[in-house]
Amino acid sequence: MFRNLGPGAIGVDRNALDVFSAAREAGFDGLDPDLGQVAELGPAAFLRPYEERGLRVGGWGLPVPLQAGGEQYRAALDRLGPTAAAAASVGATRCATWIPSCSDERPFSENLAFHLQRLRPVAETLGEHGCRLGLEFIGPRTFLRSRKYPFIHTMEGMLELCEAVGTGNVGLLLDSWHWYTSHGTLGDLKKLTDADIVQVHINDAPSGVPVDEQVDSVREIMGETGVIDLTGFLRALRDAGYSGPVTPEPFSAKLKEMSPAEAVSYAGSALKKVWEQALGCA
């Protein structure tokens, strides 16, 4: 696994700075791609700044709105093939999205059928180009209670959905925040293998707030509070043989107050610190 920068995940506009140099200087080993530039530049030119700075290509977000109306969904699905082909041409084979943990419209069984119907064509299209799909479960009870019908909100439940899709290329987008707020355990993580995990997000939680009262949009920079056991989390990923990106997503007010360069540097330093504490290496 490798430390990865997703500029948007820390609230940074990638066009506001030399994102390649900033990532390298902050100690990141990878950087999420701007896939719009692949067609514009071609794969070789696109990859040149990655190669010059010794960076790996990270993951990307699914551009298909699963919850949208049928026409909007189908139009986006039609565009997914070319996007996946472009992504695969630069080694960006890890795509991901999140699944709402509740609904006002659909009870559990209907919601499950709906998501399987939407996810299978997406996963099949990605699979045609050698790409995988990561699904993120949403753990906070505050969100789960916000709508009428509960849906999948744990790692175990999401793994069952991944299996039910049936295409063989669907796994987890595993977020330390959602693992913690869903009452996940290290024992749960120790059951995972590299094949189960597509992408990873890392962050911390505010102190002094009961786990079931944590609010999804209010998080902390990894290691700031120690509420989430990131040492155990990272060691479990290592032991699972996870080979992909670990990307900070702290939704931090502190980072929003910084300049883009400062935010990247601070996030990189914070991740490096918890990484070294957990794994004993820079």
C-alpha positions, 0 to 999 in steps of 0.5 A: 500500500502507499500514501496517496494524495486526492486533492479534492479529499482534503479540499484542495483545487488541484489547479491551484498549485503544482500538484505533482511537486506538492505531493512529492514534497509532502511525502506522498507516494501517489496522486489521484489522476485527472482523467480528463487530461488523458484524452487531451495529452495521451497516456505517455504525456499524461504519465510523464510528471508522475514518472519524473517525480516517482509518483504512482497513479491513485484511484478515481471516483465513479462518474455514474450517479447511481441514485439519479433518474434512469435517463441520467444514469444510462447516459453516464453509463454510456460514457463510462466505457471510454473513461474506464479505457482512458483510466486503464491506459495510465494504470488507474484501475481502482474506481470507487463510489459510496452507497447511502446507508438509508432511504426515504423511498425504498425499504431494504429489499427494494433498495438492494434490488435497485442497487444490484440493478444499477451496479452490475452494468457499471461493474461489467463495464469497468471489468471490460477494461480491467478496472475494479469498483470499490463500494463505501459503506456509510457508518455514522448512526446520525446519518442512518437515523436521518431517513425512514428505511435503513440500508447497508451500513457495515463492512460485512454488509457491504462485502455481501453486496459486493459478492452479490453483484457477481462480477468478481471485480467489486470490493470495498472502499474502506474508510477508517471513519466509517469503520469506526462509526459502524462499530467495526473491530480489528477482528473484522479487518483481519478477515480481509485480503487484498482482493477485498479492498479497492481503495482506502480513506484515512482520517480521525474523529473528534474527541469527546463525542460518543461514537453514535453521535459522530456527524459524517461531515465533522472529522479530524486529520489523522492522528490529531485526536487518536480517537480512531485506532489508526495504528491497528487499522494500518497494520491490519491493511498491511497484514491483509496484503493491501496493495493500493492507495491510502488517501486522507479524507479528513473534512478538516476545517483546519485544512480549509483555512490553509493555502493549497500548498500548506494543506497538502504539506500538513496532510502529508506530514500527518499521514507520514506520522501515523504511518511511521507509528503503525508500520515503523517505516517512512 
